[in-house]
Structures are given as structure tokens and as C-alpha cells.
């Protein structure tokens, strides 16, 4: 495979979230779940989580722009899910996932699971609903429009989660 063909496939691999963006139904949800998987693995380690989130955010813009122009024939293709992955990581900033995997679940594990589930639901809700000004950001076009709408959905999600955290001691499932 020529070098340019390899680079194009590598970009496609990354922008589609390791090809999960090709799942024929709900690719955005699966991109979010991929982001949630990354979050579960690394969020407890801030020295990894924050630089990784920043790196993914930095590469999401040019990768999405490239994919929008050179890989997919449809603008803002649903196969592009790197924006959902990085958006979810941004949404969960300051909510480390701390879990006790052996023995009975403790309050910290339950709280982590609770915020994980609420984060996924809220992020998908805001990303799908696109309240003001998220819908306007899509008009920017290209990689910036593709990624920024998810970043705004992430900010909305984080704000709601921060508010709910104030009442965490009363907020039980």
C-alpha cells in the first residue's frame, strides 16, 4: 500500500473511532460509548486523562475536516465519530471514574456509575437535540463545525452534571 493510501486509511481508522462509525445504526451512540470506554480506563489518572483529551481534541479538528472533504461524499458524515469520542471525554472532565471492582459496591463506585450513565444520556440528548447555539455551530462547516457542536454539547452536559453533583448526597437511584 503506498504511503498516501496508508495515511488515508489511518485517518479513516481514527476518525471513525477504530471503524465503529461504520456500524449501520446509531454510530453517534457507539462513538459516545467508545469515548465512555476510554473514560473508564483513564479518567482516574488525571495525568493521562487531561493530556489525552487535549490531544484527541487537537487532532479531531483536522481529521474531521480531512474526512469531510476527502473520505466521505456526504458532508458531516455520520461515520465520523471522533467528535463524539472527544466530546464525551470533555463532558466528563472533573468526574473521575473510580470503581471498586471486587466485593460489594461502595458509595464511590455507585456515584461513578451514576454519573457515567447520566453523562452518556445527557451528552446524547444535547448532541441530538442541539439547543442554542449548538445548531448554529454546524453552519461553520468542515472539521470545526463537526467537532464544535459536540464540544458545546459536552459543555452543556458538564454543567448539568456539576449542578447534579451539588445534590449527589440526595440524588440516589
N, C-alpha and C positions, 0 to 999 in steps of 0.2 A: 504494500500500500504506500503510495507516495506520501511524502511528508505533509503536504497540504490536505490530503484526504484523511490522514491520521488526525491532524489538528481539528478538522471539521467534525469528525466522529467524536473526538474528545470533548469538544464544545457541546455537541448534541447530548452526549452522555451526562455532562454536568448540568446543562440547562433543563434537561428532562428529569432531573433527580434520579440518576442512575437508571434511566429509561422507564421509571414508573409513570411518567407523564403520558406514556402510550397506553396505559390502562384505559379501555374504551368507555368507562363510566366513572364519573366523579374524579377526574385527575387532580383537581384542586384539593379535594379532601385527602387523597393519597399523598400529595405533596406536603400537606399540613401534617399528616401522620408521620411522614419521613422526617420532617422538622421536629416533631414530638419525640421521635426515637433518638435523634441527635441530642435533643434537650435532656432526655432522661439519662443518657450516658455521660454527658459532660457538664451539666449545669451545676453539679455540686462542687466543681472545681473552677472557681471564677477565673483563675489564671489561664485556663483553657477556653472557657465559655465565651468570655468577652472578646478576646482576640479572634477566635474562630467566627463569632458572629460578625465582627467588623470585617474580617477577610471575605466571608461569604457575601456580605453586603456590598463590599467594594467590587467583587467580581460579578455579582448579579447584574449590575447595570450594563457593562459591555457585553456580557454573554447573552443577556436577553435581547439587546439591540442587534447583535450579530444574528441570533436565531430568528428574530423577527424579519430580518432583511434577507438572509441567505439560506436558511434551512427550511422554514415553513412558508407555505404560499398564502396562508391566512394571517392577517395582522392580529397581534395579541393572541396567538395560538393557545388553546387550552393545554397543549402538550408542554408548554413552558411552565414548570412548577418550581424552579429555583426561587422564584419570588414568594411562593407560599412557604417554602422551607425557611428562608431567611426571615420572612415576616413573622412566622411563629416564634423563632428564636428571639426576635426583637420584642414580641408581645410578652414573653415570659421573663424579660430582664427583671432582676431583683426577686425572682421566685425560684430559688434553687430547689431541685427535686431531691429530697433527702428521704431515703426509704430504708426501712429495716426489712430485709428480705427473708430472714429466718425467725421463726417463732411468731407469736401473736403481733398483730399490727399495733403500733403505738400511735399517739396523737400526731406526731410529726409526719409519719408515713401517711396517715389519713388526710392530713391537711395538704400534703404534697399531691396526693392523688386527686383530691377535691379541686385544687387549683389547676392541675393538669387538664382534667375533664372540662372545667369551666373555661379554661383558656382555649381549648380546641373549639368548643361550641361558640364562644363569643367571637373568636377570630374568624371562623367560617361565616358566622352571621354578618359581621361587619364587612367582610370581603365580598359576600354575595349581595347584601343589601345596598352597600355603597352610599351611606349617608353623606351629606355635605361635609366637606368639599371633596370627598374621595372620588365621586363620579367625574368631577371636573378635571382631576389629575390625569385621568385616562386620555383626555384630549391632548396632552403633551405629546403622546405618541412615542414610538420607539421603546428602547430599554428603560428610559426614565419613567414613562407612563406606566409600563408594565410593573415595574418594581415599586414605584412610589405609592400606588394605590394600596398595595399590600402593607407598606410601611405605615401609612395612615391608619389602616385597619388595625395594625399591631398597636399603634399608639392608643387608639380608642379602647382596644382590648385591655391594654395595660392599665389605663386609667380606671376602667370599671373594676378590674381585679384589685387595684390598690384601694379603691373605695370599699370593696367587699372584705378586704383584709382587715380593715378597721373594725369590722364586726365579726371577725373569724371566730371568736370565742362563743358567739351566739348562733353562728351560721353552721348548723350541722345537718348532715343528710340523714 
